Amino acid sequence: MSAAHPHSAQAHPGQANAERRYEVSRSELPLSCPLPAMALWDSHPRVYLPIESEGGKADCPYCGAHFVLVD
């Protein structure tokens, strides 16, 4: 799974929290970690991150993944 496109179509969910930095677009909001395309069974509880009100950047309080909003 690419850090630039974590929501790519897959036959099964991707590994949760496999990357340390993710780029997300406005079409992928609202932002949650793990991302919707990731499996939840091997990760922390889903948490929604207020990336728009945080200047286009947000860090997950559980795993420390860094998210950047790109246009």
N, CA, C and O atoms as a Tinker XYZ file with bonds, in Angstrom:
   284  protein
     1  N      0.847000   -1.171000    0.000000    73     2
     2  CA     0.000000    0.000000    0.000000    64     1     3
     3  C      0.892000    1.234000    0.000000    63     2     4     5
     4  O      1.832000    1.321000    0.791000    81     3
     5  N      0.618000    2.145000   -0.840000    73     3     6
     6  CA     1.400000    3.365000   -0.963000    64     5     7
     7  C      0.964000    4.384000    0.070000    63     6     8     9
     8  O     -0.225000    4.500000    0.366000    81     7
     9  N      1.905000    5.118000    0.615000    73     7    10
    10  CA     1.571000    6.162000    1.568000    64     9    11
    11  C      0.806000    7.281000    0.889000    63    10    12    13
    12  O      0.045000    7.994000    1.544000    81    11
    13  N      0.993000    7.446000   -0.404000    73    11    14
    14  CA     0.320000    8.523000   -1.122000    64    13    15
    15  C     -1.131000    8.179000   -1.436000    63    14    16    17
    16  O     -1.953000    9.083000   -1.584000    81    15
    17  N     -1.463000    6.898000   -1.541000    73    15    18
    18  CA    -2.818000    6.492000   -1.888000    64    17    19
    19  C     -3.267000    5.316000   -1.034000    63    18    20    21
    20  O     -3.401000    4.203000   -1.542000    81    19
    21  N     -3.505000    5.543000    0.260000    73    19    22
    22  CA    -3.857000    4.424000    1.140000    64    21    23
    23  C     -5.233000    3.853000    0.900000    63    22    24    25
    24  O     -5.532000    2.775000    1.413000    81    23
    25  N     -6.106000    4.535000    0.130000    73    23    26
    26  CA    -7.467000    4.067000   -0.095000    64    25    27
    27  C     -7.616000    3.329000   -1.410000    63    26    28    29
    28  O     -8.737000    3.179000   -1.896000    81    27
    29  N     -6.530000    2.862000   -2.004000    73    27    30
    30  CA    -6.639000    2.177000   -3.287000    64    29    31
    31  C     -7.519000    0.945000   -3.154000    63    30    32    33
    32  O     -7.564000    0.310000   -2.100000    81    31
    33  N     -8.217000    0.614000   -4.232000    73    31    34
    34  CA    -9.144000   -0.518000   -4.224000    64    33    35
    35  C     -8.380000   -1.815000   -3.999000    63    34    36    37
    36  O     -7.367000   -2.079000   -4.648000    81    35
    37  N     -8.882000   -2.616000   -3.071000    73    35    38
    38  CA    -8.242000   -3.878000   -2.755000    64    37    39
    39  C     -9.321000   -4.928000   -2.534000    63    38    40    41
    40  O    -10.453000   -4.597000   -2.182000    81    39
    41  N     -8.970000   -6.192000   -2.741000    73    39    42
    42  CA    -9.904000   -7.285000   -2.520000    64    41    43
    43  C    -10.136000   -7.510000   -1.026000    63    42    44    45
    44  O    -11.189000   -8.012000   -0.633000    81    43
    45  N     -9.171000   -7.147000   -0.202000    73    43    46
    46  CA    -9.289000   -7.305000    1.244000    64    45    47
    47  C     -8.683000   -6.082000    1.920000    63    46    48    49
    48  O     -7.898000   -5.364000    1.301000    81    47
    49  N     -9.033000   -5.833000    3.176000    73    47    50
    50  CA    -8.497000   -4.662000    3.863000    64    49    51
    51  C     -6.979000   -4.703000    3.970000    63    50    52    53
    52  O     -6.376000   -5.766000    4.120000    81    51
    53  N     -6.384000   -3.535000    3.892000    73    51    54
    54  CA    -4.937000   -3.425000    4.033000    64    53    55
    55  C     -4.536000   -3.505000    5.493000    63    54    56    57
    56  O     -5.376000   -3.417000    6.388000    81    55
    57  N     -3.266000   -3.671000    5.718000    73    55    58
    58  CA    -2.749000   -3.727000    7.080000    64    57    59
    59  C     -2.877000   -2.351000    7.719000    63    58    60    61
    60  O     -2.483000   -1.348000    7.125000    81    59
    61  N     -3.416000   -2.304000    8.904000    73    59    62
    62  CA    -3.592000   -1.042000    9.613000    64    61    63
    63  C     -2.255000   -0.508000   10.098000    63    62    64    65
    64  O     -1.389000   -1.264000   10.538000    81    63
    65  N     -2.106000    0.787000   10.012000    73    63    66
    66  CA    -0.958000    1.487000   10.562000    64    65    67
    67  C      0.381000    0.977000   10.030000    63    66    68    69
    68  O      1.365000    0.917000   10.767000    81    67
    69  N      0.411000    0.615000    8.760000    73    67    70
    70  CA     1.632000    0.096000    8.154000    64    69    71
    71  C      2.621000    1.213000    7.814000    63    70    72    73
    72  O      3.823000    0.969000    7.704000    81    71
    73  N      2.124000    2.412000    7.650000    73    71    74
    74  CA     2.962000    3.559000    7.298000    64    73    75
    75  C      2.994000    4.536000    8.468000    63    74    76    77
    76  O      2.173000    4.445000    9.381000    81    75
    77  N      3.928000    5.456000    8.439000    73    75    78
    78  CA     3.999000    6.493000    9.467000    64    77    79
    79  C      3.427000    7.812000    8.966000    63    78    80    81
    80  O      3.097000    8.685000    9.769000    81    79
    81  N      3.303000    7.975000    7.631000    73    79    82
    82  CA     2.791000    9.210000    7.042000    64    81    83
    83  C      1.812000    8.860000    5.927000    63    82    84    85
    84  O      2.094000    8.020000    5.073000    81    83
    85  N      0.659000    9.521000    5.952000    73    83    86
    86  CA    -0.365000    9.293000    4.943000    64    85    87
    87  C     -0.801000   10.637000    4.367000    63    86    88    89
    88  O     -0.967000   11.610000    5.102000    81    87
    89  N     -0.983000   10.683000    3.060000    73    87    90
    90  CA    -1.543000   11.852000    2.408000    64    89    91
    91  C     -2.996000   11.540000    2.087000    63    90    92    93
    92  O     -3.302000   10.494000    1.515000    81    91
    93  N     -3.893000   12.453000    2.458000    73    91    94
    94  CA    -5.320000   12.271000    2.213000    64    93    95
    95  C     -5.866000   13.489000    1.477000    63    94    96    97
    96  O     -5.359000   14.600000    1.630000    81    95
    97  N     -6.903000   13.265000    0.677000    73    95    98
    98  CA    -7.534000   14.364000   -0.048000    64    97    99
    99  C     -8.865000   14.707000    0.612000    63    98   100   101
   100  O     -9.369000   13.948000    1.439000    81    99
   101  N     -9.423000   15.837000    0.246000    73    99   102
   102  CA   -10.704000   16.273000    0.820000    64   101   103
   103  C    -11.819000   15.260000    0.535000    63   102   104   105
   104  O    -12.757000   15.134000    1.322000    81   103
   105  N    -11.719000   14.547000   -0.574000    73   103   106
   106  CA   -12.749000   13.552000   -0.896000    64   105   107
   107  C    -12.727000   12.373000    0.078000    63   106   108   109
   108  O    -13.682000   11.597000    0.120000    81   107
   109  N    -11.666000   12.227000    0.855000    73   107   110
   110  CA   -11.535000   11.136000    1.814000    64   109   111
   111  C    -11.955000   11.531000    3.229000    63   110   112   113
   112  O    -11.836000   10.733000    4.158000    81   111
   113  N    -12.442000   12.757000    3.394000    73   111   114
   114  CA   -12.873000   13.223000    4.710000    64   113   115
   115  C    -14.286000   12.727000    4.994000    63   114   116   117
   116  O    -15.045000   12.548000    4.042000    81   115
   117  N    -14.680000   12.499000    6.219000    73   115   118
   118  CA   -13.926000   12.749000    7.435000    64   117   119
   119  C    -12.801000   11.732000    7.612000    63   118   120   121
   120  O    -12.918000   10.571000    7.218000    81   119
   121  N    -11.733000   12.191000    8.202000    73   119   122
   122  CA   -10.526000   11.381000    8.381000    64   121   123
   123  C    -10.616000   10.554000    9.647000    63   122   124   125
   124  O    -10.958000   11.055000   10.718000    81   123
   125  N    -10.303000    9.285000    9.502000    73   123   126
   126  CA   -10.237000    8.415000   10.675000    64   125   127
   127  C     -8.964000    7.590000   10.607000    63   126   128   129
   128  O     -8.420000    7.344000    9.530000    81   127
   129  N     -8.501000    7.170000   11.769000    73   127   130
   130  CA    -7.371000    6.256000   11.863000    64   129   131
   131  C     -7.841000    5.093000   12.719000    63   130   132   133
   132  O     -8.338000    5.310000   13.824000    81   131
   133  N     -7.699000    3.872000   12.240000    73   131   134
   134  CA    -7.226000    3.473000   10.930000    64   133   135
   135  C     -8.167000    3.963000    9.830000    63   134   136   137
   136  O     -9.349000    4.212000   10.066000    81   135
   137  N     -7.617000    4.093000    8.634000    73   135   138
   138  CA    -8.392000    4.510000    7.477000    64   137   139
   139  C     -9.441000    3.452000    7.146000    63   138   140   141
   140  O     -9.251000    2.284000    7.487000    81   139
   141  N    -10.538000    3.825000    6.493000    73   139   142
   142  CA   -11.606000    2.859000    6.193000    64   141   143
   143  C    -11.147000    1.620000    5.415000    63   142   144   145
   144  O    -11.739000    0.550000    5.564000    81   143
   145  N    -10.114000    1.746000    4.598000    73   143   146
   146  CA    -9.637000    0.601000    3.812000    64   145   147
   147  C     -8.754000   -0.345000    4.615000    63   146   148   149
   148  O     -8.280000   -1.347000    4.080000    81   147
   149  N     -8.527000   -0.043000    5.886000    73   147   150
   150  CA    -7.647000   -0.869000    6.720000    64   149   151
   151  C     -8.455000   -1.788000    7.622000    63   150   152   153
   152  O     -9.566000   -1.461000    8.039000    81   151
   153  N     -7.881000   -2.927000    7.909000    73   151   154
   154  CA    -8.500000   -3.874000    8.824000    64   153   155
   155  C     -8.459000   -3.323000   10.249000    63   154   156   157
   156  O     -7.451000   -2.754000   10.666000    81   155
   157  N     -9.538000   -3.489000   10.984000    73   155   158
   158  CA    -9.574000   -3.016000   12.373000    64   157   159
   159  C     -9.093000   -4.060000   13.371000    63   158   160   161
   160  O     -8.667000   -3.711000   14.472000    81   159
   161  N     -9.154000   -5.312000   13.008000    73   159   162
   162  CA    -8.859000   -6.373000   13.973000    64   161   163
   163  C     -7.442000   -6.333000   14.515000    63   162   164   165
   164  O     -7.188000   -6.830000   15.613000    81   163
   165  N     -6.500000   -5.741000   13.753000    73   163   166
   166  CA    -5.107000   -5.721000   14.219000    64   165   167
   167  C     -4.642000   -4.310000   14.543000    63   166   168   169
   168  O     -3.460000   -3.994000   14.405000    81   167
   169  N     -5.569000   -3.459000   14.976000    73   167   170
   170  CA    -5.228000   -2.073000   15.220000    64   169   171
   171  C     -5.925000   -1.557000   16.471000    63   170   172   173
   172  O     -6.550000   -2.314000   17.214000    81   171
   173  N     -5.806000   -0.274000   16.680000    73   171   174
   174  CA    -6.487000    0.393000   17.790000    64   173   175
   175  C     -7.913000    0.748000   17.387000    63   174   176   177
   176  O     -8.261000    0.613000   16.214000    81   175
   177  N     -8.742000    1.194000   18.313000    73   175   178
   178  CA   -10.107000    1.614000   17.959000    64   177   179
   179  C    -10.076000    2.765000   16.952000    63   178   180   181
   180  O     -9.148000    3.573000   16.951000    81   179
   181  N    -11.089000    2.830000   16.102000    73   179   182
   182  CA   -11.162000    3.911000   15.119000    64   181   183
   183  C    -11.361000    5.242000   15.844000    63   182   184   185
   184  O    -12.209000    5.362000   16.728000    81   183
   185  N    -10.567000    6.233000   15.454000    73   183   186
   186  CA   -10.654000    7.576000   16.012000    64   185   187
   187  C    -10.726000    8.558000   14.850000    63   186   188   189
   188  O    -10.000000    8.411000   13.867000    81   187
   189  N    -11.598000    9.557000   14.957000    73   187   190
   190  CA   -11.734000   10.571000   13.909000    64   189   191
   191  C    -10.846000   11.757000   14.246000    63   190   192   193
   192  O    -10.818000   12.227000   15.384000    81   191
   193  N    -10.118000   12.236000   13.235000    73   191   194
   194  CA    -9.136000   13.299000   13.424000    64   193   195
   195  C     -9.580000   14.585000   12.727000    63   194   196   197
   196  O     -9.940000   14.546000   11.551000    81   195
   197  N     -9.563000   15.719000   13.421000    73   195   198
   198  CA   -10.021000   16.995000   12.863000    64   197   199
   199  C     -8.948000   17.672000   12.011000    63   198   200   201
   200  O     -8.454000   18.741000   12.371000    81   199
   201  N     -8.590000   17.061000   10.896000    73   199   202
   202  CA    -7.477000   17.539000   10.079000    64   201   203
   203  C     -7.738000   18.929000    9.494000    63   202   204   205
   204  O     -6.797000   19.707000    9.339000    81   203
   205  N     -8.982000   19.261000    9.168000    73   203   206
   206  CA    -9.274000   20.566000    8.581000    64   205   207
   207  C     -9.075000   21.695000    9.592000    63   206   208   209
   208  O     -8.609000   22.773000    9.223000    81   207
   209  N     -9.413000   21.471000   10.829000    73   207   210
   210  CA    -9.253000   22.511000   11.840000    64   209   211
   211  C     -7.847000   22.537000   12.435000    63   210   212   213
   212  O     -7.540000   23.389000   13.268000    81   211
   213  N     -7.007000   21.618000   12.017000    73   211   214
   214  CA    -5.635000   21.538000   12.526000    64   213   215
   215  C     -4.611000   22.003000   11.486000    63   214   216   217
   216  O     -3.442000   21.624000   11.559000    81   215
   217  N     -5.041000   22.820000   10.524000    73   215   218
   218  CA    -4.101000   23.345000    9.534000    64   217   219
   219  C     -3.688000   22.340000    8.475000    63   218   220   221
   220  O     -2.632000   22.489000    7.860000    81   219
   221  N     -4.509000   21.313000    8.251000    73   219   222
   222  CA    -4.202000   20.334000    7.219000    64   221   223
   223  C     -3.259000   19.229000    7.650000    63   222   224   225
   224  O     -2.770000   18.469000    6.814000    81   223
   225  N     -2.998000   19.131000    8.938000    73   223   226
   226  CA    -2.134000   18.070000    9.473000    64   225   227
   227  C     -2.756000   17.536000   10.746000    63   226   228   229
   228  O     -3.365000   18.282000   11.513000    81   227
   229  N     -2.602000   16.243000   10.967000    73   227   230
   230  CA    -3.120000   15.628000   12.190000    64   229   231
   231  C     -2.314000   14.385000   12.515000    63   230   232   233
   232  O     -1.838000   13.686000   11.621000    81   231
   233  N     -2.167000   14.118000   13.796000    73   231   234
   234  CA    -1.475000   12.919000   14.269000    64   233   235
   235  C     -2.454000   12.067000   15.067000    63   234   236   237
   236  O     -3.249000   12.582000   15.854000    81   235
   237  N     -2.384000   10.768000   14.854000    73   235   238
   238  CA    -3.236000    9.849000   15.588000    64   237   239
   239  C     -2.732000    9.738000   17.032000    63   238   240   241
   240  O     -1.547000    9.494000   17.254000    81   239
   241  N     -3.623000    9.916000   18.013000    73   239   242
   242  CA    -3.193000    9.815000   19.405000    64   241   243
   243  C     -2.862000    8.385000   19.842000    63   242   244   245
   244  O     -2.201000    8.190000   20.862000    81   243
   245  N     -3.314000    7.389000   19.084000    73   243   246
   246  CA    -3.035000    5.996000   19.432000    64   245   247
   247  C     -1.711000    5.504000   18.866000    63   246   248   249
   248  O     -0.866000    4.998000   19.604000    81   247
   249  N     -1.528000    5.652000   17.549000    73   247   250
   250  CA    -0.364000    5.035000   16.909000    64   249   251
   251  C      0.670000    6.047000   16.425000    63   250   252   253
   252  O      1.771000    5.661000   16.032000    81   251
   253  N      0.331000    7.338000   16.448000    73   251   254
   254  CA     1.279000    8.360000   16.026000    64   253   255
   255  C      1.375000    8.564000   14.536000    63   254   256   257
   256  O      2.230000    9.323000   14.080000    81   255
   257  N      0.515000    7.905000   13.745000    73   255   258
   258  CA     0.533000    8.096000   12.289000    64   257   259
   259  C      0.281000    9.569000   11.991000    63   258   260   261
   260  O     -0.559000   10.206000   12.627000    81   259
   261  N      1.010000   10.100000   11.025000    73   259   262
   262  CA     0.903000   11.510000   10.647000    64   261   263
   263  C      0.125000   11.610000    9.346000    63   262   264   265
   264  O      0.461000   10.941000    8.369000    81   263
   265  N     -0.912000   12.440000    9.326000    73   263   266
   266  CA    -1.761000   12.630000    8.160000    64   265   267
   267  C     -1.604000   14.048000    7.652000    63   266   268   269
   268  O     -1.558000   15.000000    8.432000    81   267
   269  N     -1.523000   14.181000    6.322000    73   267   270
   270  CA    -1.382000   15.480000    5.667000    64   269   271
   271  C     -2.481000   15.595000    4.631000    63   270   272   273
   272  O     -2.669000   14.696000    3.811000    81   271
   273  N     -3.211000   16.710000    4.669000    73   271   274
   274  CA    -4.276000   16.976000    3.703000    64   273   275
   275  C     -3.666000   17.606000    2.462000    63   274   276   277
   276  O     -3.011000   18.646000    2.538000    81   275
   277  N     -3.889000   16.961000    1.311000    73   275   278
   278  CA    -3.377000   17.472000    0.039000    64   277   279
   279  C     -4.566000   17.781000   -0.877000    63   278   280   281
   280  O     -5.626000   17.165000   -0.770000    81   279
   281  N     -4.368000   18.737000   -1.769000    73   279   282
   282  CA    -5.441000   19.088000   -2.705000    64   281   283
   283  C     -5.139000   18.600000   -4.086000    63   282   284
   284  O     -5.935000   18.808000   -5.002000    81   283
